[in-house]
Amino acid sequence: MTHAPFTGFAATDLAFLTGLAANNDRAWFTANRAPYDEGLKPTLLALILALNAAFEARGLPLAGHPKHTVFRIHRDVRFSKDKKPYKTHVSATLTRDGQKMSPGLLYVHIEPEGGATPAFDPQTIDPLDPSTLPSAQGSDDGYAGRGAFAAAGFYLSERPQIDAFRRGIVADPKGWAAVETALTAKGLTIEPGDPVKRMPKGFEDQAGGPLEAALKRTRWLVRRDLTGAEIAGPGLPRLIADFAADAQSLLTFGWKALRP
């Protein structure tokens, strides 16, 4: 099956997300969903396919899948006090094996600039979706409501993987310092990463040392904001692929640390 090339997210399709933020209910969604079905979804698919080609050309072992790595727009409200049924962005991940939950990823978040920030609800967190994290709500460092962006790195939800990443840092402090230096040279800063307040168990001997901040993180991610003009243009896949290449040192380090 031939897919249309990526040409950018149309303003009329992004306006659907703005309208959804103001009218987050099933009746409005059902009556106005054509831009989502006919515009946003196929455009996101075209972006994924374009990124797959761009990553392959750069030798980056990341790929997305139109079903397995795209986040649903529906929120899980079964145990939530906030019954708004829909997210107000579209998003996807690209990973080494094409599975959404794989560690070491690129996350793409498409949202109109200046959207409304939703209230934090712990029952509706999406794994690997930084916009739904507690740290993304009610702070200047939040994701949701601030437009489009790409993020790369390790969003780890299981303690064994988190500790394996930490052990990788302790085992190769020079390698980790080289990662931080390489990211800084590209203008990238590792996000706070929902740090723990105390040194994690098994790493107490690193308290007060140069690795303390890195070891207190529970996830290791860098981010690049995307402007409205960038997501509307055909050059978006190149911009995101360049960002992923700039973050490759972080990905390579983490994959090595998590190797069985």
VOGU-3710 file (C-alpha; in Angstrom, 3 decimals, decimal comma):
1> mthapftgfa> 0,000/0,000/0,000  1,371/3,414/-0,990  1,221/6,158/1,617  1,247/9,886/0,935  4,533/11,631/1,774  4,747/13,810/4,858  4,036/17,446/4,013  3,328/18,838/7,493  0,415/19,037/9,917  -2,310/21,258/8,497
11> atdlafltgl> -3,558/24,202/10,549  -7,152/23,038/10,137  -6,265/19,629/11,598  -4,397/21,152/14,543  -7,422/23,384/15,135  -9,354/20,191/15,840  -7,127/19,586/18,877  -7,681/23,152/20,065  -11,417/22,651/19,730  -11,210/19,332/21,533
21> aanndrawft> -9,442/20,979/24,460  -12,385/23,373/24,787  -15,063/20,736/24,131  -13,694/17,519/25,571  -16,744/15,292/25,301  -17,887/12,430/23,092  -20,661/14,373/21,394  -18,291/17,081/20,139  -15,622/14,553/19,169  -18,092/12,432/17,212
31> anrapydegl> -19,553/15,410/15,368  -16,186/16,958/14,517  -13,783/14,028/14,212  -13,187/14,200/10,438  -9,962/16,243/10,801  -8,684/13,620/13,235  -9,505/10,608/11,063  -8,684/12,163/7,705  -5,918/14,571/8,707  -4,105/14,017/11,987
41> kptllalila> -3,959/10,211/11,927  -2,683/9,796/8,353  -0,276/12,701/8,791  1,153/11,129/11,939  1,554/7,863/10,021  3,330/9,713/7,210  5,647/11,309/9,774  6,496/7,916/11,285  7,310/6,462/7,873  9,419/9,494/6,975
51> lnaafeargl> 11,281/9,211/10,276  11,899/5,517/9,686  13,613/6,390/6,404  15,530/9,294/7,940  16,764/7,165/10,831  17,834/4,372/8,527  19,775/6,855/6,406  21,589/8,091/9,526  22,263/4,598/10,874  20,028/5,137/13,892
61> plaghpkhtv> 18,428/1,866/15,109  14,979/3,371/15,710  11,697/2,746/13,938  7,998/3,309/14,504  4,956/1,235/13,673  1,589/2,707/12,644  -0,245/0,520/15,175  2,179/-0,609/17,842  3,911/2,696/18,647  1,070/5,232/18,290
71> frihrdvrfs> -0,704/6,378/21,444  -4,493/6,316/21,479  -6,269/9,651/21,755  -8,708/8,109/24,246  -7,893/8,528/27,924  -8,376/5,694/30,400  -10,983/7,150/32,757  -12,093/3,958/34,508  -10,529/4,926/37,843  -10,259/8,665/37,295
81> kdkkpykthv> -12,184/11,534/38,834  -11,509/13,521/35,674  -13,793/11,954/33,095  -12,596/13,930/30,069  -12,438/11,162/27,475  -9,748/12,509/25,124  -6,177/13,744/25,057  -5,578/17,014/23,275  -2,477/15,910/21,368  -1,372/13,042/19,136
91> satltrdgqk> 1,846/11,160/19,828  3,981/8,170/18,987  7,291/6,521/19,840  10,069/5,072/17,715  12,151/2,296/19,269  14,728/-0,348/18,376  12,173/-3,132/17,956  9,101/-1,132/16,934  7,313/-1,797/20,234  5,948/1,133/22,221
101> mspgllyvhi> 7,313/0,046/25,601  10,897/-0,716/24,570  13,576/1,149/26,554  15,550/3,750/24,668  13,202/5,655/22,391  12,276/8,756/20,522  8,903/10,255/21,498  7,014/12,667/19,221  4,298/14,900/20,687  2,136/16,958/18,311
111> epeggatpaf> 0,011/19,645/19,926  -0,990/23,211/18,983  1,030/25,938/20,629  -0,521/27,441/23,720  -2,915/24,607/24,537  -4,611/24,315/27,900  -2,774/22,371/30,594  -4,966/19,591/32,033  -5,071/18,746/35,713  -2,751/15,949/36,775
121> dpqtidpldp> -4,496/12,606/37,188  -2,339/9,664/38,354  -4,804/7,175/36,913  -4,347/8,386/33,345  -0,567/8,349/32,971  0,583/6,941/29,665  3,834/4,965/29,913  6,522/6,787/27,929  4,330/9,872/27,471  6,148/12,685/29,328
131> stlpsaqgsd> 3,176/15,021/29,027  1,242/12,921/31,553  3,925/12,774/34,245  3,434/14,489/37,621  6,414/16,738/36,850  4,648/17,953/33,712  1,794/19,487/35,663  1,691/22,867/37,335  5,322/23,845/36,747  7,344/25,849/34,272
141> dgyagrgafa> 8,985/22,625/33,155  5,696/20,996/32,143  5,022/19,397/28,776  1,272/19,500/28,241  -0,154/22,724/26,882  3,197/23,968/25,602  3,037/22,823/22,028  4,871/20,165/20,081  8,201/18,588/20,983  10,381/15,534/20,546
151> aagfylserp> 12,091/13,700/23,408  14,751/11,007/23,338  16,207/8,732/25,985  15,002/6,338/28,632  11,602/6,445/30,293  11,856/3,414/32,566  8,933/2,237/34,694  10,453/-0,889/36,249  12,838/-0,618/39,201  15,226/-3,322/37,920
161> qidafrrgiv> 15,760/-1,373/34,692  16,145/1,920/36,527  18,797/0,396/38,809  20,522/-1,243/35,836  20,866/2,182/34,227  22,243/3,546/37,487  24,751/0,693/37,724  25,855/1,518/34,198  26,627/5,080/35,310  28,600/3,898/38,347
171> adpkgwaave> 30,494/1,312/36,308  31,518/3,827/33,655  31,620/7,336/35,148  33,919/8,588/32,390  31,539/7,260/29,776  28,624/8,995/31,469  30,591/12,242/31,691  31,273/11,915/27,965  27,526/11,554/27,334  26,766/14,710/29,301
181> taltakglti> 29,538/16,573/27,471  28,301/15,397/24,059  24,733/16,440/24,849  25,849/19,845/26,103  27,833/20,372/22,909  24,586/19,848/20,996  22,678/22,263/23,217  20,798/19,486/25,015  20,230/19,167/28,753  19,008/16,030/30,500
191> epgdpvkrmp> 15,564/16,643/32,002  15,186/16,487/35,825  13,798/12,976/35,456  11,424/12,809/38,460  14,329/12,397/40,908  14,057/10,628/44,247  14,789/12,677/47,357  17,250/10,239/48,917  20,022/8,248/47,362  18,482/5,040/45,990
201> kgfedqaggp> 19,131/1,805/47,833  22,420/0,263/46,814  23,930/3,581/45,726  24,303/5,286/49,092  28,091/5,352/48,756  27,714/7,802/45,854  26,024/10,460/48,031  27,761/13,798/47,717  29,759/12,658/44,719  29,697/13,856/41,106
211> leaalkrtrw> 27,213/11,142/40,098  24,587/11,900/42,756  22,260/13,951/40,535  22,391/11,398/37,711  21,724/8,492/40,064  18,748/10,164/41,725  16,924/10,382/38,416  14,381/7,712/37,577  14,413/8,471/33,842  16,943/10,028/31,499
221> lvrrdltgae> 15,528/12,156/28,669  16,453/15,130/26,504  13,931/17,265/24,681  13,639/19,551/21,660  10,698/21,923/21,373  9,060/22,155/17,963  7,455/25,365/16,751  4,147/25,628/14,977  5,965/26,477/11,770  8,208/23,421/12,086
231> iagpglprli> 5,397/20,911/12,555  3,508/22,507/9,650  6,384/22,045/7,208  7,817/19,110/5,231  11,195/19,439/6,948  9,935/18,095/10,294  11,295/14,542/9,809  14,784/15,928/9,158  14,633/18,165/12,236  13,556/15,283/14,480
241> adfaadaqsl> 16,110/12,901/12,965  18,856/15,463/13,543  17,732/15,767/17,152  17,804/11,973/17,572  21,320/11,897/16,133  22,363/14,579/18,628  20,956/12,384/21,435  22,552/9,174/20,160  25,270/9,148/22,844  22,585/8,921/25,545
251> ltfgwkalrp> 20,733/6,155/23,728  23,890/4,133/23,101  25,008/4,422/26,720  21,619/3,328/28,044  21,278/0,396/25,681  24,677/-0,854/26,824  23,751/-0,407/30,498  20,500/-2,336/30,051  22,039/-5,150/28,032  21,222/-8,499/29,742
//
